[in-house]
Amino acid sequence: MFKSLFAKLIKKLKGTYTISNYCKIMPYVKPYWVRGLLGVLITIPIGAMDAVIAWALQPYMDVVMMEKNTASTSYIPLLIILFSCAQSLLNYTATYLNTWVGQKISQGLKITLFEKLMHYDAGFFDSSTSGDILFRFNYDVDMACAGLLNNLKLFTTRVFSSLSLIGVLIYNSWQLAIVAIIVLLGALYPLTTVRRRIKGLMDKTIFSGSAVMTHYNETFNGNRIVTSYNLYQYQLQRFRTTLNNVFKLGIKMIQRTGMMSPLMHFVVSLGIAIIIWLGSYLIVTHTITPGNFVSFIAALIMLYNPIKSIGNNFNSVQMSLMAMERVFGLLEGTPKIHDKENAVPLEKITKSIEYKDVCFEYVKGKPVLKHINLKVDVGQTIAFVGNSGGGKTTMVNLLPRFYDVKSGSILIDGVDIRNIQLDSLRDKIAIVFQDNFLFAGTIRENILLGNENASQAEIDKAVKAACLDEFISSLDKGLNTEIGERGVLLSGGQKQRIAIARAFLKNAPIVVLDEATSALDNKSEAIVQQAIDNLMADRTVFIIAHRLSTVRNADKIVVVNYGEIVETGSHDELMAREDSIYRSLYRSQLK
């Protein structure tokens, strides 16, 4: 029975600590393995020294208390003091090493995950919240590394402490030691059910925790909407609801795992009671001495006391292990959009860009583009117009492979863009969005994102071409002016012109203008439009526009409605047709 119980416990514990996860983390541990190993090895004497006090009680009780002789045991108090000092110093060293190694491993994992995050496709970000990203790519790493290493130190110390104390138990009485070990295994058995109990709850807890982070991010980024619409109570109620969900999940976690520590406490107390009863009998029958018994009880209490609270530590280890599984799930995942094995670089665009029977959908069964066929010659300016949600932006988003087509193909000089190296493809495309993202920092730093190696002369040329020179000259610090997070200290027109200057520095042969002036007032639009006209010179340009007056000079205007190209032609050609959709749209805007 004893053998069967022990085997079952070991089997379940092996299933809990999957070796594969430790193998996966080894490349991140390898640079620091010496310090990491040292931190683990130090815990061996830390744990083993726990047995010194318990062992010392046996000669002390038998010699001093029973024989009234202090001369031969005078060294014992000094020995205990020396061992305690050594244990304290080693404990500090182990804590320092574990923290240092843990943070280095966490740093390495975060860098790898961050690099992975940047290469995920647009669809991944469409389906994720900012809270999800923070939890999965940041907090899970902290939980996995810090939690595991801290608890590894704790458990390694406890293991060697337990082994040394069990040695003291056997030394004093093998009969009582057998009973004590059986009780120990019985107390540890509930730990084998922890993972099954908390697995489902942990997934829900992560989701709720990420929802809390999302609320903070939304309030930060949407503070003006909250203020202008007096959404204080609305936001507060949403936040309160999420926190209530987190609270309920926390209570469920306690309900499922909270009884483990009290149960282990009861089993341990029962074991101590049995030992006292059996030990009294062995003393009376002179099988053991009173010193053996006192030493045994001291070792037993030192062995059992940590067991009473080990359930909580074991819970945190399980959470760390599950966090590690999620982390390596991300690391092993492959972005949907990536380079093919034999992808070729795109050196130069000499002929054309062609959409060939392109179909696309964001949600399965709901097509956004239907059999699109379009050929654009190098140097042409193509304007996409039509109803909102008709697929105009989607068409240009497919070109740099923010998404991949469902069927059909997009060809550059006859080569499918899926067979072109991603970095090479995107190097040839500069995009100016309606709401351009600017990073916290200076104007210079944001412009240099187009070409980090640009000279000052190239920067000045880009600034002038983007019609930024007058604005820059009015600033005390010029290009070195801080613009705040997301460029909050700039107007819409100034942001657009910085984005255009950035595109100028990139000097890409293809330019995409996604409603670049639609959110601006007339004065800002006129300045930005001049900058755009400069940017468009001698390039292949794709324009998405609601204001049709801005596309009159395009070589070809493509009207896209409900995912289909319904007509194409120049402004004059389309205006000449009596039944032209473009003509009716243009006239309605003029009115």
HELIX and SHEET records of a PDB file:
HELIX    1   1 PHE A    2  THR A   16  1                                  15    
HELIX    2   2 ILE A   19  VAL A   29  1                                  11    
HELIX    3   3 LYS A   30  TYR A   32  5                                   3    
HELIX    4   4 TRP A   33  ALA A   48  1                                  16    
HELIX    5   5 ASP A   50  PRO A   59  1                                  10    
HELIX    6   6 TYR A   60  MET A   66  3                                   7    
HELIX    7   7 ALA A   71  THR A   73  5                                   3    
HELIX    8   8 TYR A   75  MET A  118  1                                  44    
HELIX    9   9 ALA A  122  ASP A  126  1                                   5    
HELIX   10  10 SER A  130  LEU A  134  1                                   5    
HELIX   11  11 PHE A  135  TYR A  139  3                                   5    
HELIX   12  12 ASP A  140  ASN A  172  1                                  33    
HELIX   13  13 TRP A  174  LEU A  188  1                                  15    
HELIX   14  14 TYR A  189  THR A  193  5                                   5    
HELIX   15  15 VAL A  194  ASN A  221  1                                  28    
HELIX   16  16 ASN A  223  SER A  228  1                                   6    
HELIX   17  17 TYR A  232  THR A  257  1                                  26    
HELIX   18  18 MET A  260  VAL A  284  1                                  25    
HELIX   19  19 PRO A  290  GLU A  332  1                                  43    
HELIX   20  20 LYS A  392  ASN A  397  1                                   6    
HELIX   21  21 ILE A  417  ASN A  419  5                                   3    
HELIX   22  22 LEU A  422  ASP A  427  1                                   6    
HELIX   23  23 ILE A  443  ILE A  447  1                                   5    
HELIX   24  24 LEU A  448  GLY A  450  5                                   3    
HELIX   25  25 GLN A  456  ALA A  465  1                                  10    
HELIX   26  26 ASP A  469  SER A  473  1                                   5    
HELIX   27  27 GLY A  478  ASN A  480  5                                   3    
HELIX   28  28 GLU A  485  GLY A  487  5                                   3    
HELIX   29  29 GLY A  492  LYS A  506  1                                  15    
HELIX   30  30 ASN A  522  MET A  536  1                                  15    
HELIX   31  31 LEU A  548  VAL A  551  5                                   4    
HELIX   32  32 HIS A  571  ALA A  576  1                                   6    
HELIX   33  33 ILE A  581  LEU A  590  1                                  10    
SHEET    1   A 4 LYS A 366  ASP A 377  0                                        
SHEET    2   A 4 SER A 352  VAL A 363 -1                                        
SHEET    3   A 4 SER A 407  ILE A 412 -1                                        
SHEET    4   A 4 VAL A 415  ASP A 416 -1                                        
SHEET    1   B 6 ILE A 429  VAL A 432  0                                        
SHEET    2   B 6 ILE A 510  ASP A 514  1                                        
SHEET    3   B 6 THR A 540  ILE A 544  1                                        
SHEET    4   B 6 THR A 381  VAL A 385  1                                        
SHEET    5   B 6 LYS A 556  ASN A 561  1                                        
SHEET    6   B 6 GLU A 564  GLY A 569 -1                                        
END                                                                             
